[in-house]
């Protein structure tokens, strides 16, 4: 269940920081009863950002395929990446 706190509780910054690190979940901050901010640990933010980059790459690949791109065999892709990053096949 998500943690929801009123904005006035932001005065307790060390307590909120401790909660964010301990729970490893976003803390939703409300203002006048409406969602206003989300607070989370830097580690959790990094995890969300990494997942988002992966999702974007998958979406781009799916769009390319829908537009008629030719699929590449796994062995061909690996050889190309080895050459690009390691200078060898």
PALUMTI-398310 format. One record per atom (N, C-alpha, C): x, y, z; residue in three letters. Coordinates in steps of 0.05 Angstrom, whole numbers, padded with zeros to 5 digits, always signed. Atoms other than C-alpha are relative to their C-alpha. Layout:
PALUMTI-398310
XYZala
...
//
This chain:
PALUMTI-398310
+00017-00024+00000unk
+00000+00000+00000unk
+00018+00025+00000unk
-00017-00024+00001unk
+00029+00068-00018unk
-00001+00017+00025unk
-00002-00019-00023unk
+00052+00117+00035unk
-00009+00027-00010unk
+00010-00026+00007unk
+00014+00182+00031unk
+00002+00018+00024unk
-00004-00019-00022unk
+00032+00243+00073unk
-00008+00028-00008unk
+00006-00028+00007unk
+00008+00315+00076unk
+00026+00016-00002unk
-00024-00016+00006unk
+00057+00368+00053unk
+00011+00012+00026unk
-00010-00012-00025unk
+00062+00397+00124unk
+00021-00019+00013unk
-00019+00019-00012unk
+00100+00333+00144unk
+00028+00002-00013unk
-00026-00003+00012unk
+00157+00353+00098unk
+00020+00014+00019unk
-00018-00012-00020unk
+00185+00391+00158unk
+00019-00020+00013unk
-00016+00022-00012unk
+00210+00324+00184unk
+00017-00013-00021unk
-00016+00010+00023unk
+00262+00315+00129unk
+00016-00025+00007unk
-00016+00024-00007unk
+00306+00265+00166unk
-00018-00024+00003unk
+00019+00022-00003unk
+00245+00222+00183unk
-00009-00010-00028unk
+00009+00007+00027unk
+00221+00223+00111unk
+00022-00014-00015unk
-00023+00013+00013unk
+00291+00206+00085unk
+00003-00028+00010unk
-00003+00026-00012unk
+00295+00148+00133unk
-00022-00019-00010unk
+00022+00016+00010unk
+00227+00123+00111unk
+00004-00009-00029unk
-00004+00006+00029unk
+00244+00128+00037unk
+00022-00021-00004unk
-00022+00019+00003unk
+00309+00089+00046unk
-00009-00028+00011unk
+00008+00026-00012unk
+00277+00036+00091unk
-00020-00014-00017unk
+00022+00012+00015unk
+00214+00024+00050unk
+00007-00006-00029unk
-00007+00003+00028unk
+00246+00031-00019unk
-00025+00001-00018unk
+00024-00006+00015unk
+00179+00056-00045unk
-00005+00030-00001unk
+00006-00029+00001unk
+00155+00125-00067unk
-00018+00008+00023unk
+00017-00012-00021unk
+00123+00169-00014unk
-00015+00023-00015unk
+00017-00020+00013unk
+00065+00210-00042unk
-00007+00022+00019unk
+00005-00024-00016unk
+00058+00280-00015unk
-00025+00014-00011unk
+00025-00013+00008unk
-00011+00313-00017unk
+00000+00029+00009unk
+00004-00029-00007unk
-00029+00387-00017unk
-00029+00006-00004unk
+00029-00005+00001unk
-00100+00407-00001unk
-00016-00025-00009unk
+00014+00024+00006unk
-00120+00334-00008unk
+00006-00012-00027unk
-00006+00010+00027unk
-00091+00325-00078unk
+00029-00007-00002unk
-00028+00008+00004unk
-00028+00290-00101unk
+00016+00024-00011unk
-00017-00023+00008unk
+00028+00341-00108unk
+00029-00007-00006unk
-00028+00007+00003unk
+00097+00310-00100unk
+00004-00030+00005unk
-00009+00027-00007unk
+00132+00243-00098unk
+00028+00001+00009unk
-00027+00001-00011unk
+00193+00231-00054unk
+00009-00029+00000unk
-00011+00027-00001unk
+00238+00171-00061unk
+00030+00001+00003unk
-00029+00001-00003unk
+00309+00149-00047unk
+00013+00002-00027unk
-00015-00002+00025unk
+00362+00161-00099unk
+00003-00028-00013unk
-00003+00027+00011unk
+00371+00085-00107unk
-00025-00008-00014unk
+00026+00007+00012unk
+00297+00076-00122unk
-00003+00016-00026unk
+00002-00017+00024unk
+00299+00134-00172unk
+00017-00012-00022unk
-00018+00012+00020unk
+00359+00102-00207unk
-00012-00025-00012unk
+00012+00025+00010unk
+00322+00036-00212unk
-00023+00007-00019unk
+00022-00008+00017unk
+00260+00070-00241unk
+00010+00011-00027unk
-00012-00012+00024unk
+00303+00109-00291unk
+00011-00022-00018unk
-00011+00022+00015unk
+00338+00045-00313unk
-00022-00016-00014unk
+00023+00014+00012unk
+00272+00009-00324unk
-00012+00016-00022unk
+00012-00018+00020unk
+00245+00069-00362unk
+00017-00001-00026unk
-00017+00001+00024unk
+00306+00068-00409unk
-00003-00026-00015unk
+00004+00026+00012unk
+00296-00006-00422unk
-00027+00000-00015unk
+00026+00000+00013unk
+00222+00004-00436unk
+00000+00017-00025unk
-00002-00017+00023unk
+00238+00061-00484unk
+00014-00014-00023unk
-00015+00014+00021unk
+00288+00018-00522unk
-00018-00022-00012unk
+00018+00020+00010unk
+00237-00038-00528unk
-00022+00012-00018unk
+00020-00014+00015unk
+00184+00011-00552unk
+00011+00009-00027unk
-00012-00008+00025unk
+00231+00039-00605unk
+00004-00023-00019unk
-00004+00024+00017unk
+00248-00031-00630unk
-00026-00010-00011unk
+00026+00008+00009unk
+00175-00049-00634unk
-00011+00018-00022unk
+00008-00019+00020unk
+00160+00015-00673unk
+00015-00004-00026unk
-00016+00005+00024unk
+00217+00000-00721unk
-00010-00024-00015unk
+00011+00025+00013unk
+00190-00070-00734unk
-00027+00006-00013unk
+00026-00007+00011unk
+00120-00042-00745unk
+00002+00016-00026unk
-00005-00016+00024unk
+00149+00006-00797unk
+00014-00015-00022unk
-00011+00017+00021unk
+00179-00052-00835unk
+00030-00005+00002unk
-00029+00006-00003unk
+00250-00058-00808unk
+00005-00030-00002unk
-00007+00028+00003unk
+00285-00123-00823unk
+00012-00010+00026unk
-00012+00011-00025unk
+00300-00167-00762unk
+00028-00009-00006unk
-00028+00008+00001unk
+00372-00184-00748unk
+00004-00025+00016unk
-00005+00025-00015unk
+00394-00254-00728unk
+00017+00005+00024unk
-00015-00004-00025unk
+00422-00260-00658unk
+00030-00002-00004unk
-00029+00003+00005unk
+00490-00285-00682unk
+00012+00024-00015unk
-00009-00024+00015unk
+00496-00226-00731unk
+00001+00024+00019unk
+00001-00023-00019unk
+00476-00176-00676unk
+00024-00002+00019unk
-00022+00003-00019unk
+00527-00205-00627unk
+00027+00006-00014unk
-00026-00005+00014unk
+00583-00204-00679unk
+00003+00030-00005unk
-00001-00029+00005unk
+00566-00132-00696unk
+00007+00015+00026unk
-00006-00013-00025unk
+00566-00111-00623unk
+00028-00006+00010unk
-00027+00007-00007unk
+00631-00149-00609unk
+00020+00017-00016unk
-00018-00016+00017unk
+00664-00112-00667unk
-00001+00029+00009unk
+00003-00028-00008unk
+00636-00045-00645unk
+00013+00006+00027unk
-00010-00006-00027unk
+00655-00050-00571unk
+00027-00012+00007unk
-00024+00014-00007unk
+00713-00098-00570unk
+00020-00002-00023unk
-00018+00000+00023unk
+00743-00092-00640unk
+00006-00028-00009unk
-00005+00027+00009unk
+00737-00166-00652unk
-00027-00014-00006unk
+00025+00016+00005unk
+00687-00218-00676unk
+00000-00024+00017unk
//
